[in-house]
């Protein structure tokens, strides 16, 4: 397996180094990620259950698609790449907001996007164990219950999304 390199960034999201993913996580260094919220025509949100083989948040429910911004890549290239790698689709992405890197977010600056797609999806077996469509009320109730089956990152993203878009 090839070593994945990530850009290490400062507190202003400016690149200062690049290191292997394992080193970045082990040292809690700031780095970059994207999350994509995929809604269908009926307004349902597609959520993924992370694979049990993942090193972080295994078996937890998360955003439709998400991933690290590779070293030398920017957010706008990463987001469609992750959407295609994880769900096997392409769609027009709309930038929603950016979250600052915090310990709660795994020291990741996260750019969040949304798109509309009705599927079907081809789930990346090494990334996702299953996926499902949920209505906004279900998602909000799940987050409001602080359900441990959801990733902390998704809960933070969803709360921010609701505050901005009354979702």
OpenMM code with the backbone's topology and positions (N, CA, C; nanometers):
from openmm import Vec3, app, unit

residues = "UNK UNK UNK UNK UNK UNK UNK UNK UNK UNK UNK UNK UNK UNK UNK UNK UNK UNK UNK UNK UNK UNK UNK UNK UNK UNK UNK UNK UNK UNK UNK UNK UNK UNK UNK UNK UNK UNK UNK UNK UNK UNK UNK UNK UNK UNK UNK UNK UNK UNK UNK UNK UNK UNK UNK UNK UNK UNK UNK UNK UNK UNK UNK UNK UNK UNK UNK UNK UNK UNK UNK UNK UNK UNK UNK UNK UNK UNK UNK UNK UNK UNK UNK UNK UNK UNK UNK UNK UNK UNK UNK UNK UNK UNK UNK UNK UNK UNK UNK UNK UNK UNK UNK UNK UNK UNK UNK UNK UNK UNK UNK UNK UNK UNK UNK UNK UNK UNK UNK UNK UNK UNK UNK UNK UNK UNK UNK UNK UNK UNK UNK UNK UNK UNK UNK UNK UNK UNK UNK UNK UNK UNK UNK UNK UNK UNK UNK UNK UNK UNK UNK UNK UNK UNK UNK UNK UNK UNK UNK UNK UNK UNK UNK UNK UNK UNK UNK".split()
positions = [
    Vec3(0.0845, -0.1190, 0.0000),
    Vec3(0.0000, 0.0000, 0.0000),
    Vec3(0.0883, 0.1245, 0.0000),
    Vec3(0.0547, 0.2188, -0.0854),
    Vec3(0.1327, 0.3411, -0.0989),
    Vec3(0.1057, 0.4347, 0.0184),
    Vec3(0.2110, 0.5018, 0.0669),
    Vec3(0.1978, 0.5957, 0.1774),
    Vec3(0.1211, 0.7191, 0.1308),
    Vec3(0.0201, 0.7564, 0.2074),
    Vec3(-0.0595, 0.8750, 0.1788),
    Vec3(0.0057, 0.9950, 0.2468),
    Vec3(0.0370, 1.0983, 0.1691),
    Vec3(0.0961, 1.2202, 0.2240),
    Vec3(-0.0085, 1.3307, 0.2310),
    Vec3(-0.0055, 1.4054, 0.3417),
    Vec3(-0.0958, 1.5175, 0.3628),
    Vec3(-0.0154, 1.6445, 0.3829),
    Vec3(-0.0732, 1.7563, 0.3420),
    Vec3(-0.0116, 1.8851, 0.3724),
    Vec3(-0.0390, 1.9190, 0.5178),
    Vec3(0.0640, 1.9572, 0.5891),
    Vec3(0.0507, 2.0095, 0.7251),
    Vec3(0.0328, 2.1601, 0.7094),
    Vec3(-0.0645, 2.2162, 0.7819),
    Vec3(-0.0937, 2.3581, 0.7682),
    Vec3(-0.0852, 2.4281, 0.9040),
    Vec3(-0.0682, 2.5611, 0.8980),
    Vec3(-0.0646, 2.6385, 1.0217),
    Vec3(-0.2066, 2.6755, 1.0639),
    Vec3(-0.2198, 2.7590, 1.1661),
    Vec3(-0.3528, 2.7933, 1.2161),
    Vec3(-0.4317, 2.8836, 1.1219),
    Vec3(-0.3688, 2.9265, 1.0107),
    Vec3(-0.4371, 3.0052, 0.9077),
    Vec3(-0.4585, 2.9226, 0.7815),
    Vec3(-0.4389, 2.7902, 0.7919),
    Vec3(-0.4572, 2.6968, 0.6812),
    Vec3(-0.3573, 2.7203, 0.5675),
    Vec3(-0.2388, 2.7656, 0.6037),
    Vec3(-0.1312, 2.7828, 0.5061),
    Vec3(-0.0358, 2.6642, 0.5174),
    Vec3(0.0025, 2.6086, 0.4046),
    Vec3(0.0881, 2.4894, 0.4031),
    Vec3(0.2261, 2.5217, 0.4589),
    Vec3(0.2707, 2.4379, 0.5528),
    Vec3(0.4033, 2.4561, 0.6118),
    Vec3(0.4910, 2.3318, 0.5980),
    Vec3(0.4305, 2.2180, 0.5610),
    Vec3(0.5064, 2.0936, 0.5512),
    Vec3(0.4170, 1.9890, 0.4861),
    Vec3(0.4729, 1.8744, 0.4556),
    Vec3(0.3912, 1.7590, 0.4187),
    Vec3(0.4536, 1.6359, 0.4820),
    Vec3(0.3665, 1.5493, 0.5320),
    Vec3(0.4117, 1.4315, 0.6044),
    Vec3(0.3168, 1.3153, 0.5769),
    Vec3(0.3613, 1.1937, 0.6074),
    Vec3(0.2709, 1.0794, 0.5936),
    Vec3(0.1486, 1.0958, 0.6832),
    Vec3(0.0349, 1.0474, 0.6358),
    Vec3(-0.0919, 1.0571, 0.7088),
    Vec3(-0.0779, 1.0055, 0.8523),
    Vec3(-0.0104, 0.8931, 0.8689),
    Vec3(0.0038, 0.8345, 1.0028),
    Vec3(0.0786, 0.9283, 1.0967),
    Vec3(0.1792, 0.9977, 1.0469),
    Vec3(0.2552, 1.0923, 1.1293),
    Vec3(0.1719, 1.2153, 1.1639),
    Vec3(0.0938, 1.2612, 1.0668),
    Vec3(0.0079, 1.3784, 1.0881),
    Vec3(-0.0926, 1.3501, 1.1990),
    Vec3(-0.1542, 1.2327, 1.1931),
    Vec3(-0.2531, 1.1971, 1.2957),
    Vec3(-0.1873, 1.1696, 1.4306),
    Vec3(-0.0738, 1.1012, 1.4298),
    Vec3(-0.0060, 1.0665, 1.5556),
    Vec3(0.0375, 1.1913, 1.6321),
    Vec3(0.0786, 1.2948, 1.5590),
    Vec3(0.1270, 1.4176, 1.6218),
    Vec3(0.0185, 1.5248, 1.6341),
    Vec3(-0.1050, 1.4921, 1.5962),
    Vec3(-0.2160, 1.5888, 1.6002),
    Vec3(-0.1815, 1.7187, 1.5275),
    Vec3(-0.1299, 1.7058, 1.4068),
    Vec3(-0.0942, 1.8228, 1.3266),
    Vec3(-0.2154, 1.8689, 1.2449),
    Vec3(-0.2245, 1.9988, 1.2231),
    Vec3(-0.3342, 2.0530, 1.1427),
    Vec3(-0.3177, 2.0074, 0.9979),
    Vec3(-0.4308, 1.9695, 0.9380),
    Vec3(-0.4328, 1.9270, 0.7985),
    Vec3(-0.5714, 1.9548, 0.7414),
    Vec3(-0.5966, 1.9098, 0.6184),
    Vec3(-0.7186, 1.9474, 0.5476),
    Vec3(-0.8054, 1.8261, 0.5124),
    Vec3(-0.9372, 1.8504, 0.5101),
    Vec3(-1.0321, 1.7470, 0.4697),
    Vec3(-1.1534, 1.8122, 0.4045),
    Vec3(-1.2320, 1.7290, 0.3369),
    Vec3(-1.3589, 1.7728, 0.2796),
    Vec3(-1.4681, 1.6780, 0.3254),
    Vec3(-1.5893, 1.7299, 0.3350),
    Vec3(-1.7087, 1.6492, 0.3597),
    Vec3(-1.8138, 1.6943, 0.2595),
    Vec3(-1.8859, 1.5969, 0.2043),
    Vec3(-1.9893, 1.6255, 0.1063),
    Vec3(-2.1221, 1.5713, 0.1571),
    Vec3(-2.2248, 1.6553, 0.1554),
    Vec3(-2.3607, 1.6161, 0.1909),
    Vec3(-2.4374, 1.5977, 0.0608),
    Vec3(-2.4817, 1.4746, 0.0342),
    Vec3(-2.5545, 1.4435, -0.0885),
    Vec3(-2.7028, 1.4318, -0.0558),
    Vec3(-2.7817, 1.5190, -0.1185),
    Vec3(-2.9271, 1.5182, -0.1033),
    Vec3(-2.9905, 1.4708, -0.2334),
    Vec3(-3.1025, 1.3993, -0.2235),
    Vec3(-3.1728, 1.3601, -0.3453),
    Vec3(-3.2851, 1.4597, -0.3750),
    Vec3(-3.3596, 1.4348, -0.4821),
    Vec3(-3.4653, 1.5279, -0.5231),
    Vec3(-3.5752, 1.5406, -0.4178),
    Vec3(-3.5908, 1.4376, -0.3353),
    Vec3(-3.6923, 1.4412, -0.2295),
    Vec3(-3.6426, 1.5125, -0.1035),
    Vec3(-3.5157, 1.5580, -0.1041),
    Vec3(-3.4612, 1.6284, 0.0112),
    Vec3(-3.4034, 1.5377, 0.1180),
    Vec3(-3.3893, 1.4085, 0.0873),
    Vec3(-3.3290, 1.3158, 0.1824),
    Vec3(-3.1772, 1.3248, 0.1750),
    Vec3(-3.1105, 1.3028, 0.2872),
    Vec3(-2.9643, 1.3040, 0.2948),
    Vec3(-2.9131, 1.1605, 0.2913),
    Vec3(-2.8146, 1.1346, 0.2060),
    Vec3(-2.7492, 1.0041, 0.2037),
    Vec3(-2.6384, 1.0047, 0.3079),
    Vec3(-2.6394, 0.9045, 0.3951),
    Vec3(-2.5345, 0.8917, 0.4960),
    Vec3(-2.4631, 0.7594, 0.4769),
    Vec3(-2.3338, 0.7587, 0.5073),
    Vec3(-2.2550, 0.6372, 0.4967),
    Vec3(-2.2159, 0.5858, 0.6344),
    Vec3(-2.2099, 0.4539, 0.6445),
    Vec3(-2.1558, 0.3897, 0.7640),
    Vec3(-2.0131, 0.3506, 0.7303),
    Vec3(-1.9192, 0.4091, 0.8036),
    Vec3(-1.7774, 0.3878, 0.7760),
    Vec3(-1.7399, 0.2403, 0.7952),
    Vec3(-1.6517, 0.1953, 0.7097),
    Vec3(-1.6069, 0.0566, 0.7130),
    Vec3(-1.5419, 0.0215, 0.8470),
    Vec3(-1.5587, -0.1021, 0.8880),
    Vec3(-1.4954, -0.1513, 1.0105),
    Vec3(-1.3445, -0.1658, 0.9927),
    Vec3(-1.2950, -0.1502, 0.8706),
    Vec3(-1.1501, -0.1585, 0.8469),
    Vec3(-1.0817, -0.0221, 0.8570),
    Vec3(-1.1591, 0.0847, 0.8727),
    Vec3(-1.1002, 0.2193, 0.8836),
    Vec3(-1.0238, 0.2328, 1.0151),
    Vec3(-0.9206, 0.3173, 1.0165),
    Vec3(-0.8430, 0.3357, 1.1396),
    Vec3(-0.9115, 0.4301, 1.2382),
    Vec3(-0.9957, 0.5196, 1.1881),
    Vec3(-1.0675, 0.6143, 1.2744),
    Vec3(-1.2177, 0.6027, 1.2516),
    Vec3(-1.2938, 0.6129, 1.3588),
    Vec3(-1.4403, 0.6150, 1.3515),
    Vec3(-1.5004, 0.4942, 1.2796),
    Vec3(-1.4376, 0.3798, 1.2954),
    Vec3(-1.4865, 0.2606, 1.2263),
    Vec3(-1.6273, 0.2250, 1.2721),
    Vec3(-1.7126, 0.1927, 1.1726),
    Vec3(-1.8489, 0.1509, 1.2009),
    Vec3(-1.9443, 0.2624, 1.2393),
    Vec3(-1.8995, 0.3878, 1.2336),
    Vec3(-1.9863, 0.5008, 1.2699),
    Vec3(-2.0467, 0.5639, 1.1445),
    Vec3(-2.1627, 0.6254, 1.1618),
    Vec3(-2.2306, 0.6942, 1.0514),
    Vec3(-2.1706, 0.8329, 1.0330),
    Vec3(-2.1597, 0.8738, 0.9060),
    Vec3(-2.0868, 0.9956, 0.8720),
    Vec3(-2.1516, 1.0629, 0.7512),
    Vec3(-2.0901, 1.1722, 0.7090),
    Vec3(-2.1327, 1.2447, 0.5894),
    Vec3(-2.1391, 1.1500, 0.4701),
    Vec3(-2.2080, 1.1931, 0.3651),
    Vec3(-2.2246, 1.1116, 0.2447),
    Vec3(-2.0901, 1.0652, 0.1899),
    Vec3(-1.9957, 1.1570, 0.1813),
    Vec3(-1.8597, 1.1264, 0.1361),
    Vec3(-1.7659, 1.2232, 0.2069),
    Vec3(-1.6441, 1.1779, 0.2322),
    Vec3(-1.5471, 1.2628, 0.3028),
    Vec3(-1.4074, 1.2068, 0.2815),
    Vec3(-1.3087, 1.2924, 0.3006),
    Vec3(-1.1720, 1.2437, 0.2916),
    Vec3(-1.0703, 1.3538, 0.3090),
    Vec3(-0.9464, 1.3103, 0.3206),
    Vec3(-0.8350, 1.4034, 0.3351),
    Vec3(-0.7995, 1.4672, 0.2018),
    Vec3(-0.7577, 1.5924, 0.2091),
    Vec3(-0.7000, 1.6608, 0.0941),
    Vec3(-0.5554, 1.6127, 0.0854),
    Vec3(-0.5213, 1.5489, -0.0249),
    Vec3(-0.3859, 1.4960, -0.0421),
    Vec3(-0.2844, 1.6092, -0.0547),
    Vec3(-0.1609, 1.5792, -0.0231),
    Vec3(-0.0534, 1.6762, -0.0381),
    Vec3(-0.0467, 1.7228, -0.1837),
    Vec3(-0.0402, 1.8548, -0.2019),
    Vec3(-0.0335, 1.9126, -0.3352),
    Vec3(-0.1696, 1.9330, -0.4005),
    Vec3(-0.2745, 1.8906, -0.3351),
    Vec3(-0.4108, 1.9012, -0.3872),
    Vec3(-0.4810, 2.0161, -0.3145),
    Vec3(-0.5848, 2.0720, -0.3732),
    Vec3(-0.6637, 2.1707, -0.2984),
    Vec3(-0.8043, 2.1158, -0.2756),
    Vec3(-0.8811, 2.1869, -0.1945),
    Vec3(-1.0147, 2.1421, -0.1570),
    Vec3(-1.1035, 2.1167, -0.2792),
    Vec3(-1.0954, 2.2069, -0.3781),
    Vec3(-1.1861, 2.1984, -0.4928),
    Vec3(-1.1557, 2.0793, -0.5841),
    Vec3(-1.0360, 2.0277, -0.5778),
    Vec3(-1.0007, 1.9056, -0.6528),
    Vec3(-1.0366, 1.7829, -0.5700),
    Vec3(-1.0154, 1.7913, -0.4407),
    Vec3(-1.0394, 1.6792, -0.3505),
    Vec3(-1.1869, 1.6414, -0.3424),
    Vec3(-1.2750, 1.7382, -0.3320),
    Vec3(-1.4175, 1.7085, -0.3096),
    Vec3(-1.4772, 1.6211, -0.4203),
    Vec3(-1.4632, 1.6576, -0.5484),
    Vec3(-1.5197, 1.5688, -0.6510),
    Vec3(-1.4476, 1.4341, -0.6584),
    Vec3(-1.3188, 1.4323, -0.6273),
    Vec3(-1.2441, 1.3057, -0.6256),
    Vec3(-1.3017, 1.2130, -0.5199),
    Vec3(-1.3247, 1.2655, -0.3983),
    Vec3(-1.3795, 1.1836, -0.2909),
    Vec3(-1.5213, 1.1357, -0.3237),
    Vec3(-1.6028, 1.2223, -0.3822),
    Vec3(-1.7383, 1.1840, -0.4203),
    Vec3(-1.7340, 1.0656, -0.5177),
    Vec3(-1.6442, 1.0723, -0.6134),
    Vec3(-1.6322, 0.9645, -0.7114),
    Vec3(-1.5719, 0.8389, -0.6496),
    Vec3(-1.4660, 0.8546, -0.5695),
    Vec3(-1.4008, 0.7380, -0.5085),
    Vec3(-1.4944, 0.6633, -0.4139),
    Vec3(-1.5706, 0.7355, -0.3334),
    Vec3(-1.6518, 0.6711, -0.2306),
    Vec3(-1.7896, 0.6290, -0.2784),
    Vec3(-1.8519, 0.7095, -0.3671),
    Vec3(-1.9883, 0.6796, -0.4096),
    Vec3(-1.9998, 0.6452, -0.5575),
    Vec3(-1.8907, 0.6630, -0.6327),
    Vec3(-1.8911, 0.6262, -0.7739),
    Vec3(-1.9710, 0.7180, -0.8631),
    Vec3(-1.9900, 0.8431, -0.8214),
    Vec3(-2.0694, 0.9377, -0.8999),
    Vec3(-1.9979, 1.0716, -0.9136),
    Vec3(-2.0474, 1.1504, -1.0075),
    Vec3(-2.0042, 1.2885, -1.0230),
    Vec3(-2.1278, 1.3770, -1.0107),
    Vec3(-2.1110, 1.4947, -0.9551),
    Vec3(-2.2220, 1.5889, -0.9403),
    Vec3(-2.1636, 1.7281, -0.9231),
    Vec3(-2.2441, 1.8287, -0.9529),
    Vec3(-2.2013, 1.9665, -0.9316),
    Vec3(-2.2032, 1.9945, -0.7820),
    Vec3(-2.0884, 2.0348, -0.7295),
    Vec3(-2.0749, 2.0595, -0.5859),
    Vec3(-2.0898, 2.2074, -0.5551),
    Vec3(-2.1598, 2.2354, -0.4464),
    Vec3(-2.1763, 2.3729, -0.3978),
    Vec3(-2.1028, 2.3843, -0.2644),
    Vec3(-2.0096, 2.4785, -0.2563),
    Vec3(-1.9397, 2.5042, -0.1302),
    Vec3(-2.0392, 2.5631, -0.0308),
    Vec3(-2.0373, 2.5100, 0.0925),
    Vec3(-2.1281, 2.5599, 0.1967),
    Vec3(-2.0563, 2.6433, 0.3016),
    Vec3(-1.9520, 2.5855, 0.3640),
    Vec3(-1.8803, 2.6559, 0.4693),
    Vec3(-1.7505, 2.5825, 0.4993),
    Vec3(-1.6672, 2.6496, 0.5778),
    Vec3(-1.5392, 2.5921, 0.6193),
    Vec3(-1.5313, 2.5969, 0.7713),
    Vec3(-1.4871, 2.4865, 0.8292),
    Vec3(-1.4679, 2.4787, 0.9738),
    Vec3(-1.3191, 2.4850, 1.0051),
    Vec3(-1.2851, 2.5579, 1.1108),
    Vec3(-1.1457, 2.5666, 1.1541),
    Vec3(-1.1013, 2.4376, 1.2210),
    Vec3(-0.9737, 2.4103, 1.2111),
    Vec3(-0.9161, 2.2904, 1.2725),
    Vec3(-0.9201, 2.3029, 1.4244),
    Vec3(-0.9826, 2.2028, 1.4874),
    Vec3(-0.9883, 2.1956, 1.6333),
    Vec3(-0.9609, 2.0517, 1.6744),
    Vec3(-0.9353, 2.0322, 1.8019),
    Vec3(-0.9138, 1.8963, 1.8520),
    Vec3(-1.0375, 1.8097, 1.8269),
    Vec3(-1.1571, 1.8675, 1.8449),
    Vec3(-1.2815, 1.7919, 1.8208),
    Vec3(-1.2929, 1.7440, 1.6770),
    Vec3(-1.2364, 1.8210, 1.5847),
    Vec3(-1.2404, 1.7867, 1.4423),
    Vec3(-1.1133, 1.7147, 1.3968),
    Vec3(-1.0382, 1.6611, 1.4907),
    Vec3(-0.9174, 1.5866, 1.4542),
    Vec3(-0.8099, 1.6738, 1.3938),
    Vec3(-0.8101, 1.8029, 1.4280),
    Vec3(-0.7148, 1.9015, 1.3769),
    Vec3(-0.7255, 1.9194, 1.2252),
    Vec3(-0.8484, 1.9001, 1.1738),
    Vec3(-0.8722, 1.9161, 1.0303),
    Vec3(-0.9458, 2.0465, 1.0013),
    Vec3(-0.8922, 2.1249, 0.9073),
    Vec3(-0.9704, 2.2304, 0.8450),
    Vec3(-1.0617, 2.1560, 0.7487),
    Vec3(-1.1918, 2.1798, 0.7588),
    Vec3(-1.2868, 2.1040, 0.6766),
    Vec3(-1.3704, 2.1986, 0.5918),
    Vec3(-1.3662, 2.1774, 0.4607),
    Vec3(-1.4568, 2.2472, 0.3710),
    Vec3(-1.5726, 2.1528, 0.3445),
    Vec3(-1.6942, 2.2057, 0.3620),
    Vec3(-1.8152, 2.1255, 0.3464),
    Vec3(-1.8878, 2.1695, 0.2189),
    Vec3(-1.9296, 2.0696, 0.1421),
    Vec3(-1.9994, 2.0907, 0.0157),
    Vec3(-2.1313, 2.0143, 0.0186),
    Vec3(-2.2206, 2.0523, -0.0724),
    Vec3(-2.3410, 1.9722, -0.0915),
    Vec3(-2.3651, 1.9569, -0.2410),
    Vec3(-2.4414, 1.8530, -0.2716),
    Vec3(-2.4818, 1.8313, -0.4095),
    Vec3(-2.6139, 1.7568, -0.4103),
    Vec3(-2.6714, 1.7482, -0.5299),
    Vec3(-2.7945, 1.6734, -0.5488),
    Vec3(-2.7633, 1.5551, -0.6389),
    Vec3(-2.8027, 1.4361, -0.5925),
    Vec3(-2.7866, 1.3144, -0.6722),
    Vec3(-2.8848, 1.2115, -0.6182),
    Vec3(-2.9489, 1.1394, -0.7059),
    Vec3(-3.0473, 1.0402, -0.6658),
    Vec3(-2.9923, 0.8983, -0.6600),
    Vec3(-2.8628, 0.8824, -0.6895),
    Vec3(-2.8070, 0.7489, -0.6953),
    Vec3(-2.8462, 0.6862, -0.8279),
    Vec3(-2.8218, 0.5583, -0.8439),
    Vec3(-2.7624, 0.4691, -0.7439),
    Vec3(-2.6139, 0.4975, -0.7260),
    Vec3(-2.5619, 0.4503, -0.6143),
    Vec3(-2.4216, 0.4693, -0.5817),
    Vec3(-2.3492, 0.3351, -0.5876),
    Vec3(-2.2210, 0.3427, -0.6151),
    Vec3(-2.1327, 0.2266, -0.6055),
    Vec3(-2.0424, 0.2550, -0.4865),
    Vec3(-2.0750, 0.1946, -0.3717),
    Vec3(-2.0035, 0.2234, -0.2478),
    Vec3(-1.8654, 0.1592, -0.2490),
    Vec3(-1.7642, 0.2372, -0.2147),
    Vec3(-1.6268, 0.1861, -0.2056),
    Vec3(-1.6187, 0.0906, -0.0874),
    Vec3(-1.5988, -0.0367, -0.1152),
    Vec3(-1.6029, -0.1403, -0.0117),
    Vec3(-1.4989, -0.1188, 0.0980),
    Vec3(-1.3842, -0.0627, 0.0640),
    Vec3(-1.2799, -0.0394, 0.1646),
    Vec3(-1.3072, 0.0841, 0.2497),
    Vec3(-1.4089, 0.1615, 0.2135),
    Vec3(-1.4407, 0.2855, 0.2845),
    Vec3(-1.5751, 0.2787, 0.3580),
    Vec3(-1.6725, 0.2107, 0.2963),
    Vec3(-1.8118, 0.2195, 0.3421),
    Vec3(-1.8719, 0.0794, 0.3565),
    Vec3(-1.9322, 0.0530, 0.4720),
    Vec3(-2.0014, -0.0749, 0.4923),
    Vec3(-2.1446, -0.0714, 0.4409),
    Vec3(-2.2106, 0.0438, 0.4532),
    Vec3(-2.3469, 0.0577, 0.4018),
    Vec3(-2.3826, 0.2050, 0.3950),
    Vec3(-2.4936, 0.2322, 0.3289),
    Vec3(-2.5431, 0.3687, 0.3201),
    Vec3(-2.6936, 0.3688, 0.3241),
    Vec3(-2.7512, 0.4836, 0.3597),
    Vec3(-2.8976, 0.4942, 0.3612),
    Vec3(-2.9399, 0.6399, 0.3475),
    Vec3(-3.0621, 0.6571, 0.2974),
    Vec3(-3.1237, 0.7883, 0.2854),
    Vec3(-3.2038, 0.8167, 0.4112),
    Vec3(-3.1887, 0.9375, 0.4657),
    Vec3(-3.2632, 0.9784, 0.5845),
    Vec3(-3.3240, 1.1164, 0.5606),
    Vec3(-3.4421, 1.1378, 0.6175),
    Vec3(-3.4987, 1.2722, 0.6036),
    Vec3(-3.4318, 1.3649, 0.7060),
    Vec3(-3.4453, 1.4922, 0.6824),
    Vec3(-3.3774, 1.5943, 0.7627),
    Vec3(-3.4163, 1.5845, 0.9104),
    Vec3(-3.5447, 1.5588, 0.9370),
    Vec3(-3.5905, 1.5477, 1.0762),
    Vec3(-3.5229, 1.4298, 1.1457),
    Vec3(-3.5083, 1.3176, 1.0745),
    Vec3(-3.4409, 1.2007, 1.1316),
    Vec3(-3.2952, 1.2324, 1.1642),
    Vec3(-3.2278, 1.2973, 1.0707),
    Vec3(-3.0870, 1.3321, 1.0913),
    Vec3(-3.0739, 1.4269, 1.2095),
    Vec3(-3.1571, 1.5285, 1.2133),
    Vec3(-3.1508, 1.6264, 1.3222),
    Vec3(-3.1786, 1.5619, 1.4573),
    Vec3(-3.2765, 1.4731, 1.4628),
    Vec3(-3.3072, 1.4043, 1.5887),
    Vec3(-3.1901, 1.3182, 1.6329),
    Vec3(-3.1287, 1.2503, 1.5389),
    Vec3(-3.0130, 1.1646, 1.5668),
    Vec3(-2.8987, 1.2477, 1.6251),
    Vec3(-2.8737, 1.3633, 1.5631),
    Vec3(-2.7666, 1.4526, 1.6095),
    Vec3(-2.8032, 1.5119, 1.7458),
    Vec3(-2.9285, 1.5555, 1.7617),
    Vec3(-2.9712, 1.6162, 1.8878),
    Vec3(-2.9615, 1.5187, 2.0056),
    Vec3(-2.9758, 1.3897, 1.9781),
    Vec3(-2.9617, 1.2871, 2.0820),
    Vec3(-2.8149, 1.2585, 2.1137),
    Vec3(-2.7243, 1.3255, 2.0389),
    Vec3(-2.5799, 1.3046, 2.0549),
    Vec3(-2.5455, 1.1551, 2.0441),
    Vec3(-2.6086, 1.0901, 1.9476),
    Vec3(-2.5958, 0.9460, 1.9298),
    Vec3(-2.4499, 0.9061, 1.9067),
    Vec3(-2.3993, 0.8106, 1.9851),
    Vec3(-2.2598, 0.7669, 1.9691),
    Vec3(-2.2357, 0.6878, 1.8405),
    Vec3(-2.3413, 0.6557, 1.7651),
    Vec3(-2.3236, 0.5873, 1.6371),
    Vec3(-2.2878, 0.6841, 1.5247),
    Vec3(-2.2906, 0.8140, 1.5546),
    Vec3(-2.2514, 0.9177, 1.4587),
    Vec3(-2.1102, 0.9660, 1.4903),
    Vec3(-2.0344, 1.0000, 1.3872),
    Vec3(-1.9026, 1.0591, 1.4134),
    Vec3(-1.9222, 1.1971, 1.4760),
    Vec3(-1.8300, 1.2358, 1.5617),
    Vec3(-1.8348, 1.3690, 1.6211),
    Vec3(-1.8251, 1.4752, 1.5117),
    Vec3(-1.7426, 1.4512, 1.4119),
    Vec3(-1.7275, 1.5473, 1.3026),
    Vec3(-1.8605, 1.5701, 1.2329),
    Vec3(-1.9347, 1.4627, 1.2030),
    Vec3(-2.0634, 1.4809, 1.1365),
    Vec3(-2.1589, 1.5612, 1.2248),
    Vec3(-2.1613, 1.5343, 1.3534),
    Vec3(-2.2508, 1.6084, 1.4432),
    Vec3(-2.2183, 1.7578, 1.4387),
    Vec3(-2.0902, 1.7915, 1.4400),
    Vec3(-2.0491, 1.9324, 1.4344),
    Vec3(-2.0894, 1.9932, 1.3005),
    Vec3(-2.0643, 1.9205, 1.1922),
    Vec3(-2.1023, 1.9698, 1.0584),
    Vec3(-2.2532, 1.9906, 1.0501),
    Vec3(-2.3312, 1.8943, 1.0966),
    Vec3(-2.4768, 1.9048, 1.0848),
    Vec3(-2.5310, 2.0212, 1.1678),
    Vec3(-2.4786, 2.0404, 1.2872),
    Vec3(-2.5239, 2.1537, 1.3701),
    Vec3(-2.4927, 2.2860, 1.3007),
    Vec3(-2.3755, 2.2936, 1.2398),
    Vec3(-2.3376, 2.4163, 1.1684),
    Vec3(-2.4282, 2.4343, 1.0455),
    Vec3(-2.4515, 2.3273, 0.9745),
    Vec3(-2.5389, 2.3312, 0.8561),
    Vec3(-2.6787, 2.3810, 0.8941),
    Vec3(-2.7353, 2.3248, 1.0005),
    Vec3(-2.8685, 2.3666, 1.0456),
    Vec3(-2.8717, 2.5128, 1.0849),
    Vec3(-2.7673, 2.5592, 1.1539),
    Vec3(-2.7632, 2.6988, 1.1972),
    Vec3(-2.7602, 2.7937, 1.0768),
    Vec3(-2.6923, 2.7526, 0.9703),
    Vec3(-2.6814, 2.8378, 0.8521),
    Vec3(-2.8005, 2.8279, 0.7575),
    Vec3(-2.8544, 2.7081, 0.7455),
    Vec3(-2.9560, 2.6838, 0.6420),
    Vec3(-3.0902, 2.6385, 0.6975),
    Vec3(-3.1079, 2.6457, 0.8297),
    Vec3(-3.2330, 2.6035, 0.8934),
    Vec3(-3.2742, 2.4638, 0.8486),
    Vec3(-3.1723, 2.3775, 0.8371),
    Vec3(-3.1980, 2.2410, 0.7888),
    Vec3(-3.2635, 2.1535, 0.8897),
] * unit.nanometer
topology = app.Topology()
chain = topology.addChain("A")
for resn in residues:
    res = topology.addResidue(resn, chain)
    for name in ("N", "CA", "C"):
        topology.addAtom(name, app.Element.getBySymbol(name[0]), res)
